[in-house]
Amino acid sequence: GGAVRGRGSRSSSYSSLSSGCEDSDGEWCIPRDMSLSMLDDVLPRMVEDGLPGGGEFLLAPLIRDIRSAQLIALVVWHGFFPMCAPDAGILLSKMHRQRCVLRPEKTHVGKRTRKLAKSFVLSVDTAWKEVVRGIQEHTYTSRKGDCWLSDDMAALYAAVNELPRARRRGGVTFHSVELRHKATGELVAGEIGYTCGSVYTSCTGFALKDKYPGAGTVQLAALGRWLLRSGFRLWDLGMELGYKVELGAESLPRSDWARHLRQLRTVPATLASPDVDDGALLLLLSSEVAEHREDLLSGSARSSHAAGDAPSPTVEAPSSKRPHLSGAPEMG
């Protein structure tokens, strides 16, 4: 982060950003010559007052370099969602007018989801490249192959995890979440997300809905339960969609989202892969999970939960060596 600046300097920085460039949709460019410390001063006002022109996006060149990785970590700290427009070569930092969020303890788990759970295995950070490939192949906006998670964007997400801790306030870390078919080992659902303090954000995901109906729903439900067990206080789901509401999420105005993030981004929590015996995912998905939390937590998962035990106000790079949650999972 940058040094604390006086009000005059911040106003000057804000004016510099506001006068950068504006496209037809009222989105604003971050000047390439603006220092990240200056941007760090400006972004809180962007969050409080909204972006100049009433848009939702800040724009920057999509370049695989250290500055772009640092920029991603910085905008995450301030509550923006980093994505991209790959065809245009633009890194987008989105500040939703309404943010869809879910307290992990409110995650809805239906009877069908519990029944399906026994066929799958949930893990975290065991197959980053495979999850990215699954998203690129199966998730798109209007046509197959129309996926915003480009190779460049995925590489920048991973590069954030390699930054010095001082550049990742809140311990900003990107993760892959995997759901495999227990009998075959096939990856049937997964997502890419990131953590900032005790807030977890889902970026994008996929599920093999035709071959494994309901698998994505199980992945989401299991992840919600695991976030709770790992000490996370808020699950950020981005824009509101029907399946997110069915999961138990609700939308918050920008100002409320920002307030929650400011309160929780310094509360530590760690998203490690579950390490429990067969059948435990069924327990995670049951309504009685709270009574068995100590039986479910082990090793780093237990210590990471303890690290997040500070009162609620209302890390590491992707690895192929994480343990699995064995026993029991639709993204969009």
Secondary structure as GFF3:
##gff-version 3
##sequence-region A 1 332
A	DSSP	alpha_helix	7	18	.	.	.	ID=ss1
A	DSSP	beta_strand	28	29	.	.	.	ID=ss2
A	DSSP	alpha_helix	36	49	.	.	.	ID=ss3
A	DSSP	three_ten_helix	52	54	.	.	.	ID=ss4
A	DSSP	beta_strand	57	61	.	.	.	ID=ss5
A	DSSP	alpha_helix	66	77	.	.	.	ID=ss6
A	DSSP	beta_strand	81	85	.	.	.	ID=ss7
A	DSSP	three_ten_helix	86	88	.	.	.	ID=ss8
A	DSSP	beta_strand	90	94	.	.	.	ID=ss9
A	DSSP	beta_strand	98	102	.	.	.	ID=ss10
A	DSSP	three_ten_helix	104	106	.	.	.	ID=ss11
A	DSSP	alpha_helix	111	117	.	.	.	ID=ss12
A	DSSP	beta_strand	120	124	.	.	.	ID=ss13
A	DSSP	alpha_helix	128	138	.	.	.	ID=ss14
A	DSSP	alpha_helix	151	160	.	.	.	ID=ss15
A	DSSP	three_ten_helix	165	167	.	.	.	ID=ss16
A	DSSP	three_ten_helix	169	171	.	.	.	ID=ss17
A	DSSP	beta_strand	173	181	.	.	.	ID=ss18
A	DSSP	beta_strand	187	196	.	.	.	ID=ss19
A	DSSP	beta_strand	199	207	.	.	.	ID=ss20
A	DSSP	alpha_helix	215	229	.	.	.	ID=ss21
A	DSSP	beta_strand	234	236	.	.	.	ID=ss22
A	DSSP	alpha_helix	242	247	.	.	.	ID=ss23
A	DSSP	beta_strand	250	253	.	.	.	ID=ss24
A	DSSP	alpha_helix	254	264	.	.	.	ID=ss25
A	DSSP	alpha_helix	280	285	.	.	.	ID=ss26
A	DSSP	three_ten_helix	289	292	.	.	.	ID=ss27
A	DSSP	alpha_helix	293	296	.	.	.	ID=ss28
A	DSSP	alpha_helix	299	307	.	.	.	ID=ss29
A	DSSP	beta_strand	324	325	.	.	.	ID=ss30
###
